[in-house]
Structure formats: C-alpha cells, structure tokens
Amino acid sequence: MGNIELLPLKINIETKAVLKKTAEAHRYLAELKGVASSIPNQSILIDTLSLQEARESSAIENIISTFDDIYQSNAATSTFISAEAKEVHAYSSALKIGFELVKQTKLLTNNHILQIQAGIENNSAGFRKLPGTKLLNQATGETVYTPPQDYDTIVKLMENLQDYINNDELSDLDPLVKMAIIHHQFESIHPFYDGNGRTGRIINILYLIKNDLLSLPILYISRYIIRRKADYYRLLQDVRKSNNWEEWILFMLDAVAQTSKSNIKLITDISNAMDQYKQTIKKMAPKIYTQDLLNNLFRYPYTKIEYFMTDLQISRNTAIRYLDQLQNLDLIDKKKVGRENYYVNKVLIKLLTNIE
C-alpha cells in the first residue's frame, strides 16, 4: 500500500492535549448545532453559507472569486459571472448532494464520495487509473509527496477508509479525532486526478452530520485553513514524514472550535437581522409582507426581479413594486451590473463579508 498505513492507526493519539482540545471543539460545535436549529427556514443557511464554504475551499486551490461574483451568479438558472464563480457554485451543489445522500442513508460511502467529486469537477473520471500524480511545492515546483500510483492500491485504501468512516467498531476514538484522521488519510491517498482537496473538505462536514454532531452542513473550516494554508500543508506532510499526529489533530480540532465560534456569531446575527427586517416590513409595508418575501431576501444576498416572481408567485410588475418599496425602506440597494438589476440585502452582505 505504499507508505500509507491502513486504518485504524496502531498508536494512541488521544493525548492529554488532544482530549482537552476535543472537549472545547465539542462544546462549540454543540452550541452551533443549537443556534442553527433556531432559524425558522434552515434552507436559507444552507444556500447562503454553503457558498461561503465553497468560495473559501476553492480559494485554497487558487480558484479565486469575489463575493459579488458568487452571489450574482445562480446555479439554478446556470447564470455565472465568471468561470471561477461557476466552480464555486459546482462545489456548493456537490456539498448539498452529499448532504442529502448522508441524510438519507446515514452512511458516507465511496459511491457518495465519487458523486461529490464528479459534481465538483463535472466529470466522471473516478479514481485515478494512470500513474504520474505528484504533489508539488507551488513556489519551487519540487515534488513534496507522491501518493499511491496503482489503481488497485487506491481502491483498497479507499475501501479501508470507507470501512473506517462507517464502522464505529473499528475504532473507539472520538469522532472529531477520527475526522482529522479521515481527512489526512483521504488527502494522502489522493484518489482523484483533481478535486481531492475540495472533496476532502466536504467529507469533513458530512462526517460530522453522519455522526449527528451537526444537523446542517454549516461548519466551514476552509476559512480557518486558508488563513493558515502553509501550516495546513506542513502538518499534512509532517504526519507522512515523522508520524506527528498530535500537531495535525490539534490543528483540525482548533479549526472546528474557532469556526464553530465564528459561525455561532454569524448565524445569531443573521437571525437578528431577519427579525429586524420582518418587524420593519410589517410596520412600514404590511401589505407586502410574507414569510416567502423575507426568506428570499436572506436566501439571495443579491436578489432579482425574477427570483421574487418565482418565490412569491407574483407578476413582474408586482415584484418591481415590492422591491421598490423595500428600497425606499433602505433595506436593499439597487445595483446595475451590465444589463441586470440586482437588489442587495445590505445588512446580510455586510455580515457575510465581515466574518472573523
């Protein structure tokens, strides 16, 4: 199997420091799960926040897009401002597909992983069959790591990983520690020609959902990783070279704790903003208020006349009239981009672009 050890690991990695950090990560993760459940329409969080994760995770792979580009694009209508925004939306869609599969089956299988990667890359190449894949230092071009080259070896390692993910009898380690091990193992197997990093980060989220530590796919540790990108790649490699599991696991546990904390604040702020918008519209424009209208404003940070028509089942003229009233209340800003008019939820965009 090359240099990759089959799971479960044969060493004890739940050190004192790891156990202490695990308890902290669980505390914030449980709080995040509770806060998310308080939002009346949870699909808003999935739609809005999955694009945040998609943008950050793609940026780790040097696919750089702006907030404006991703929120002005729309996967449902195949309208994309840029090629990068299209890739971000493909990631978001793949995350949602994976979420539905795990919800339905309570499993996270290789078949699911293949579907997720196919969604990200928009191809069905499957596991690598041809040799030649190497991981390079982006600055120097030198080979940092050579993953398994043989198709049969990749399949055997992925089948072992699938067992480890789904059979809790193989290991009694804490699920958050297992998540860190699973992520490292997957990235080391590097089973695909492309999309391994993004697929691996989706697996993190789905593993937590499978273990009922989250009920929605809203823990987005890619933001934490991109701010510490050099450490992320260094620690991945340290495990391969010197079996330094503790530092890697502490890094991933801290990612869970810190991201949970910032997302608790973000979701609380979104919930408060929704309530403020609701009260303002009910008081100042009661005739246009519906829950569907409020949901639309928070599902699409950049909404459009067409989205209003579809979500509220109203005519174009009525949609324009509603949006004009909301603009007069200073709840949205009208923004012309090319030939399109967008209506920007000012408070929501501010919250999404100022995440700590």
MINUBA-794358 format. One line per field, with one value per residue (C-alpha): residue number from 0; residue in three letters; x, y, z. Coordinates in Angstrom, 2 decimals, padded with zeros to 5 digits, always signed. Layout:
# residues N
pos = [NUM, ...] .
code = [ALA, ...] .
c1 = [X, ...] .
c2 = [Y, ...] .
c3 = [Z, ...] .
//
This chain:
# residues 356
pos = [0, 1, 2, 3, 4, 5, 6, 7, 8, 9, 10, 11, 12, 13, 14, 15, 16, 17, 18, 19, 20, 21, 22, 23, 24, 25, 26, 27, 28, 29, 30, 31, 32, 33, 34, 35, 36, 37, 38, 39, 40, 41, 42, 43, 44, 45, 46, 47, 48, 49, 50, 51, 52, 53, 54, 55, 56, 57, 58, 59, 60, 61, 62, 63, 64, 65, 66, 67, 68, 69, 70, 71, 72, 73, 74, 75, 76, 77, 78, 79, 80, 81, 82, 83, 84, 85, 86, 87, 88, 89, 90, 91, 92, 93, 94, 95, 96, 97, 98, 99, 100, 101, 102, 103, 104, 105, 106, 107, 108, 109, 110, 111, 112, 113, 114, 115, 116, 117, 118, 119, 120, 121, 122, 123, 124, 125, 126, 127, 128, 129, 130, 131, 132, 133, 134, 135, 136, 137, 138, 139, 140, 141, 142, 143, 144, 145, 146, 147, 148, 149, 150, 151, 152, 153, 154, 155, 156, 157, 158, 159, 160, 161, 162, 163, 164, 165, 166, 167, 168, 169, 170, 171, 172, 173, 174, 175, 176, 177, 178, 179, 180, 181, 182, 183, 184, 185, 186, 187, 188, 189, 190, 191, 192, 193, 194, 195, 196, 197, 198, 199, 200, 201, 202, 203, 204, 205, 206, 207, 208, 209, 210, 211, 212, 213, 214, 215, 216, 217, 218, 219, 220, 221, 222, 223, 224, 225, 226, 227, 228, 229, 230, 231, 232, 233, 234, 235, 236, 237, 238, 239, 240, 241, 242, 243, 244, 245, 246, 247, 248, 249, 250, 251, 252, 253, 254, 255, 256, 257, 258, 259, 260, 261, 262, 263, 264, 265, 266, 267, 268, 269, 270, 271, 272, 273, 274, 275, 276, 277, 278, 279, 280, 281, 282, 283, 284, 285, 286, 287, 288, 289, 290, 291, 292, 293, 294, 295, 296, 297, 298, 299, 300, 301, 302, 303, 304, 305, 306, 307, 308, 309, 310, 311, 312, 313, 314, 315, 316, 317, 318, 319, 320, 321, 322, 323, 324, 325, 326, 327, 328, 329, 330, 331, 332, 333, 334, 335, 336, 337, 338, 339, 340, 341, 342, 343, 344, 345, 346, 347, 348, 349, 350, 351, 352, 353, 354, 355] .
code = [MET, GLY, ASN, ILE, GLU, LEU, LEU, PRO, LEU, LYS, ILE, ASN, ILE, GLU, THR, LYS, ALA, VAL, LEU, LYS, LYS, THR, ALA, GLU, ALA, HIS, ARG, TYR, LEU, ALA, GLU, LEU, LYS, GLY, VAL, ALA, SER, SER, ILE, PRO, ASN, GLN, SER, ILE, LEU, ILE, ASP, THR, LEU, SER, LEU, GLN, GLU, ALA, ARG, GLU, SER, SER, ALA, ILE, GLU, ASN, ILE, ILE, SER, THR, PHE, ASP, ASP, ILE, TYR, GLN, SER, ASN, ALA, ALA, THR, SER, THR, PHE, ILE, SER, ALA, GLU, ALA, LYS, GLU, VAL, HIS, ALA, TYR, SER, SER, ALA, LEU, LYS, ILE, GLY, PHE, GLU, LEU, VAL, LYS, GLN, THR, LYS, LEU, LEU, THR, ASN, ASN, HIS, ILE, LEU, GLN, ILE, GLN, ALA, GLY, ILE, GLU, ASN, ASN, SER, ALA, GLY, PHE, ARG, LYS, LEU, PRO, GLY, THR, LYS, LEU, LEU, ASN, GLN, ALA, THR, GLY, GLU, THR, VAL, TYR, THR, PRO, PRO, GLN, ASP, TYR, ASP, THR, ILE, VAL, LYS, LEU, MET, GLU, ASN, LEU, GLN, ASP, TYR, ILE, ASN, ASN, ASP, GLU, LEU, SER, ASP, LEU, ASP, PRO, LEU, VAL, LYS, MET, ALA, ILE, ILE, HIS, HIS, GLN, PHE, GLU, SER, ILE, HIS, PRO, PHE, TYR, ASP, GLY, ASN, GLY, ARG, THR, GLY, ARG, ILE, ILE, ASN, ILE, LEU, TYR, LEU, ILE, LYS, ASN, ASP, LEU, LEU, SER, LEU, PRO, ILE, LEU, TYR, ILE, SER, ARG, TYR, ILE, ILE, ARG, ARG, LYS, ALA, ASP, TYR, TYR, ARG, LEU, LEU, GLN, ASP, VAL, ARG, LYS, SER, ASN, ASN, TRP, GLU, GLU, TRP, ILE, LEU, PHE, MET, LEU, ASP, ALA, VAL, ALA, GLN, THR, SER, LYS, SER, ASN, ILE, LYS, LEU, ILE, THR, ASP, ILE, SER, ASN, ALA, MET, ASP, GLN, TYR, LYS, GLN, THR, ILE, LYS, LYS, MET, ALA, PRO, LYS, ILE, TYR, THR, GLN, ASP, LEU, LEU, ASN, ASN, LEU, PHE, ARG, TYR, PRO, TYR, THR, LYS, ILE, GLU, TYR, PHE, MET, THR, ASP, LEU, GLN, ILE, SER, ARG, ASN, THR, ALA, ILE, ARG, TYR, LEU, ASP, GLN, LEU, GLN, ASN, LEU, ASP, LEU, ILE, ASP, LYS, LYS, LYS, VAL, GLY, ARG, GLU, ASN, TYR, TYR, VAL, ASN, LYS, VAL, LEU, ILE, LYS, LEU, LEU, THR, ASN, ILE, GLU] .
c1 = [+000.00, +002.97, +003.72, +000.08, -000.93, -004.33, -006.82, -007.32, -003.97, -001.92, -000.78, -002.61, -003.11, -005.64, -003.03, -003.89, -003.65, -005.85, -008.52, -008.59, -008.96, -011.59, -013.78, -013.55, -014.39, -017.42, -018.72, -018.75, -019.98, -022.98, -023.74, -023.55, -025.97, -028.42, -028.19, -028.72, -031.86, -033.39, -033.57, -037.14, -036.14, -032.91, -032.51, -031.55, -028.43, -027.55, -028.00, -026.18, -023.42, -022.58, -021.44, -019.18, -017.53, -017.37, -015.60, -013.04, -012.40, -011.91, -009.54, -007.27, -006.86, -006.17, -009.66, -010.29, -013.71, -015.29, -018.39, -020.10, -019.39, -020.66, -023.80, -024.67, -024.37, -027.14, -026.73, -030.48, -030.53, -026.92, -026.05, -022.42, -020.48, -017.11, -015.55, -014.37, -017.90, -019.15, -016.63, -017.67, -021.33, -020.43, -018.76, -021.81, -024.10, -021.84, -021.94, -025.76, -025.86, -023.59, -025.72, -028.89, -027.15, -025.82, -029.18, -030.99, -028.54, -026.78, -023.63, -020.75, -019.61, -017.13, -020.07, -021.13, -017.56, -017.38, -020.66, -019.40, -016.13, -017.98, -020.18, -017.18, -015.27, -018.23, -016.75, -016.90, -013.22, -013.45, -010.40, -007.01, -006.06, -002.90, +000.39, +002.19, +000.33, +002.66, +002.03, +004.35, +005.56, +003.77, +006.68, +009.61, +007.98, +009.73, +007.88, +006.63, +004.73, +003.95, +000.60, -000.13, +000.15, -001.53, -005.31, -005.79, -003.89, -006.02, -009.23, -008.04, -007.08, -010.40, -012.34, -010.44, -011.24, -014.92, -014.95, -013.28, -015.78, -018.87, -017.93, -017.56, -016.44, -013.09, -012.10, -013.38, -011.64, -013.69, -015.47, -013.67, -010.30, -011.47, -012.49, -008.91, -007.52, -010.02, -009.13, -005.41, -005.89, -008.06, -005.64, -002.73, -004.49, -005.31, -007.64, -008.70, -006.90, -008.38, -010.68, -009.11, -008.76, -012.28, -013.79, -011.85, -013.17, -016.75, -016.12, -015.21, -018.61, -020.56, -018.78, -019.95, -023.52, -023.32, -022.35, -025.17, -022.74, -024.37, -027.80, -026.95, -023.80, -022.73, -019.31, -016.95, -013.37, -011.95, -011.87, -009.65, -007.44, -006.89, -005.68, -003.17, -002.54, +001.20, +000.60, -002.13, +000.17, +003.19, +001.26, -000.21, +003.35, +004.74, +002.45, +003.66, +007.33, +007.50, +004.11, +003.49, -000.23, -000.72, +000.01, -002.16, -005.11, -004.81, -004.85, -008.06, -009.74, -008.90, -010.37, -013.63, -013.69, -012.79, -015.06, -017.96, -017.45, -017.48, -020.46, -022.44, -021.99, -022.78, -025.98, -027.13, -026.53, -028.41, -031.31, -031.43, -031.25, -034.14, -036.18, -035.38, -036.33, -039.55, -040.54, -039.69, -041.64, -044.64, -044.74, -043.91, -045.23, -047.58, -049.39, -046.29, -045.01, -044.92, -042.51, -041.59, -040.55, -038.35, -036.83, -035.99, -034.12, -031.95, -031.52, -030.19, -027.89, -028.24, -031.87, -033.51, -036.98, -037.08, -036.30, -039.10, -041.54, -040.67, -040.51, -043.56, -045.60, -046.25, -046.18, -043.19, -044.90, -045.81, -042.24, -040.84, -043.31, -042.36, -038.62, -039.10, -040.88, -038.08, -035.54, -037.48, -037.30, -033.50, -033.48, -031.97, -029.79, -030.44, -027.27, -026.95, -024.41, -024.25, -027.87, -029.02, -030.57, -029.69, -031.21, -028.61, -029.52, -027.15, -027.13, -026.66, -023.79, -022.08, -022.39, -021.13, -018.15, -017.01, -016.76, -013.96] .
c2 = [+000.00, +002.34, +004.30, +004.66, +002.68, +001.02, +002.32, +002.12, +003.53, +001.31, +004.15, +006.02, +009.57, +010.82, +012.63, +014.93, +017.97, +016.31, +015.33, +018.86, +020.41, +017.81, +018.85, +022.52, +021.71, +019.62, +022.43, +025.00, +022.50, +021.62, +025.33, +025.84, +022.96, +024.51, +028.03, +026.73, +024.88, +028.18, +029.62, +029.06, +028.32, +026.36, +026.09, +029.78, +028.89, +026.03, +028.18, +031.24, +029.68, +026.79, +029.41, +030.89, +027.50, +026.83, +030.15, +029.61, +025.95, +026.80, +029.64, +027.09, +025.58, +029.07, +029.37, +032.97, +034.60, +037.68, +037.83, +039.86, +037.22, +034.26, +035.97, +037.48, +034.00, +031.43, +027.69, +027.10, +029.26, +028.41, +032.12, +032.62, +035.89, +034.14, +030.69, +030.83, +031.59, +028.60, +026.34, +027.73, +027.01, +023.48, +022.90, +024.23, +021.96, +018.94, +019.71, +019.77, +016.48, +014.87, +016.25, +014.69, +011.33, +011.18, +012.29, +009.52, +006.66, +007.59, +006.45, +008.13, +005.67, +005.66, +005.87, +009.10, +010.43, +009.64, +011.52, +014.53, +014.70, +014.27, +017.23, +019.41, +018.57, +017.99, +014.71, +011.03, +010.07, +008.26, +007.04, +007.54, +004.78, +006.29, +006.85, +010.21, +012.17, +014.12, +016.90, +019.83, +022.79, +025.66, +028.05, +025.82, +023.16, +020.35, +017.13, +017.25, +013.96, +011.09, +009.40, +005.76, +005.32, +001.94, +001.81, -001.41, +000.09, +003.25, +001.16, -001.00, +002.07, +003.78, +000.63, +000.58, +004.29, +003.62, +000.90, +003.23, +006.02, +003.82, +001.05, +002.52, -000.85, -000.43, +002.45, +003.98, +007.31, +010.49, +011.34, +014.70, +012.96, +010.44, +013.30, +014.61, +011.14, +010.58, +013.92, +013.14, +009.64, +010.83, +013.62, +011.15, +008.58, +011.47, +009.17, +011.59, +013.37, +016.65, +017.98, +016.00, +018.96, +020.22, +016.72, +016.06, +019.22, +018.27, +014.83, +016.61, +018.30, +015.21, +013.00, +015.32, +015.14, +011.35, +011.28, +013.69, +016.34, +018.72, +018.64, +021.08, +021.39, +024.71, +024.11, +025.65, +025.15, +026.19, +029.80, +028.71, +026.66, +029.34, +031.75, +029.08, +027.46, +026.97, +025.26, +023.06, +021.66, +021.48, +019.48, +017.13, +016.40, +016.13, +013.18, +011.45, +012.07, +011.69, +010.41, +013.73, +013.13, +015.26, +018.63, +017.79, +016.71, +019.79, +021.96, +020.33, +020.43, +024.13, +024.62, +023.08, +025.15, +028.50, +028.08, +027.00, +030.14, +032.50, +030.72, +030.91, +034.68, +034.86, +032.79, +034.72, +037.98, +036.67, +035.59, +039.04, +040.76, +038.65, +039.64, +043.34, +043.15, +041.34, +043.99, +046.88, +045.45, +044.52, +048.02, +050.12, +047.97, +045.40, +044.66, +043.20, +041.18, +037.38, +034.80, +033.93, +037.54, +037.56, +034.18, +035.45, +038.47, +036.23, +033.35, +035.68, +038.42, +039.70, +039.10, +039.83, +040.55, +037.00, +035.42, +037.42, +036.37, +032.69, +032.56, +034.75, +033.58, +037.18, +039.12, +041.11, +044.44, +043.36, +042.16, +045.52, +047.37, +045.25, +045.74, +049.49, +049.64, +047.66, +050.03, +053.03, +051.45, +051.31, +047.52, +046.86, +048.71, +048.57, +047.73, +047.59, +045.07, +045.07, +044.78, +043.15, +044.82, +043.28, +044.19, +043.85, +042.94, +045.47, +044.02, +040.41, +041.26, +043.18, +040.16, +037.71, +039.81, +040.66, +037.19, +036.98] .
c3 = [+000.00, -000.45, +002.71, +003.77, +006.82, +006.87, +009.42, +012.35, +013.47, +015.76, +018.03, +020.77, +019.56, +022.14, +024.22, +027.11, +024.82, +022.18, +024.71, +026.15, +022.68, +021.72, +024.68, +023.63, +019.99, +021.06, +023.26, +020.46, +017.88, +020.09, +020.53, +016.75, +016.17, +018.64, +017.21, +013.66, +014.73, +015.91, +012.35, +011.06, +007.47, +007.63, +003.86, +003.97, +005.94, +003.60, +000.49, +001.80, +003.89, +001.54, -000.98, +001.70, +002.28, -001.46, -002.06, +000.73, -000.11, -003.79, -002.83, -001.09, -004.58, -006.03, -007.58, -006.57, -006.84, -005.31, -003.08, -005.79, -008.45, -006.46, -005.17, -008.56, -010.10, -009.87, -010.37, -010.81, -013.93, -014.98, -014.83, -013.85, -013.73, -014.14, -014.62, -011.00, -009.75, -011.76, -009.98, -006.59, -007.34, -008.51, -005.13, -003.28, -005.31, -004.64, -000.90, -000.98, -002.94, -000.34, +002.50, +001.04, +000.49, +004.07, +005.48, +003.57, +004.16, +007.45, +005.63, +003.83, +001.19, -001.68, -004.04, -002.30, -002.44, -006.17, -006.74, -004.77, -006.72, -010.02, -009.06, -008.21, -011.39, -013.71, -014.95, -014.06, -014.31, -010.96, -009.06, -010.70, -013.13, -014.67, -012.79, -012.69, -009.99, -007.69, -005.19, -005.89, -003.88, -005.64, -005.09, -006.08, -008.27, -006.36, -005.52, -001.92, -001.87, -004.22, -003.47, -004.40, -008.17, -008.67, -009.22, -007.21, -004.27, -004.40, -004.42, -001.47, +000.55, -000.23, +000.74, +004.04, +004.54, +003.78, +006.48, +008.96, +008.26, +008.65, +011.11, +014.60, +015.97, +014.19, +016.47, +019.69, +019.08, +019.46, +016.17, +015.91, +016.20, +013.62, +011.31, +011.42, +010.67, +007.84, +006.26, +006.41, +005.03, +002.15, +001.19, +001.34, -000.84, -003.22, -005.15, -007.91, -010.71, -009.48, -006.76, -003.88, -001.51, -002.06, -001.85, +001.35, +002.98, +002.09, +003.65, +006.94, +007.10, +006.06, +008.59, +011.39, +010.04, +009.79, +013.48, +014.42, +015.64, +013.16, +011.55, +008.73, +006.58, +008.10, +009.67, +007.17, +008.28, +004.90, +006.11, +009.02, +006.70, +004.08, +006.75, +007.85, +004.49, +005.00, +008.37, +006.86, +004.17, +006.51, +009.12, +006.49, +005.37, +008.93, +009.60, +006.42, +007.24, +011.02, +012.25, +014.04, +014.51, +017.62, +015.99, +012.96, +015.10, +017.34, +014.19, +012.94, +016.37, +016.67, +013.17, +014.40, +017.61, +016.04, +013.02, +015.24, +017.34, +014.36, +012.77, +016.03, +015.91, +012.18, +012.44, +015.51, +013.62, +010.55, +012.76, +014.41, +011.01, +009.73, +012.74, +012.23, +008.54, +009.49, +012.04, +009.69, +006.73, +008.90, +010.36, +007.28, +004.39, +005.94, +002.67, +001.02, +003.99, +003.68, +005.05, +001.45, +000.82, +003.94, +003.02, -000.46, +000.89, +003.06, +000.62, -002.08, -000.78, -004.38, -005.30, -008.66, -010.02, -011.45, -008.07, -006.46, -009.21, -008.72, -004.91, -004.26, -007.28, -008.35, -011.63, -012.83, -012.13, -008.59, -007.97, -009.14, -006.91, -003.87, -004.48, -004.90, -001.53, +000.14, -001.41, -000.08, +003.38, +002.95, +003.36, -000.07, -002.57, -006.31, -008.22, -012.00, -013.33, -017.12, -018.21, -014.96, -011.92, -008.58, -005.21, -002.47, +001.11, +002.69, +006.20, +005.05, +002.70, +005.49, +007.80, +005.18, +004.17, +007.70, +009.20, +011.74] .
//
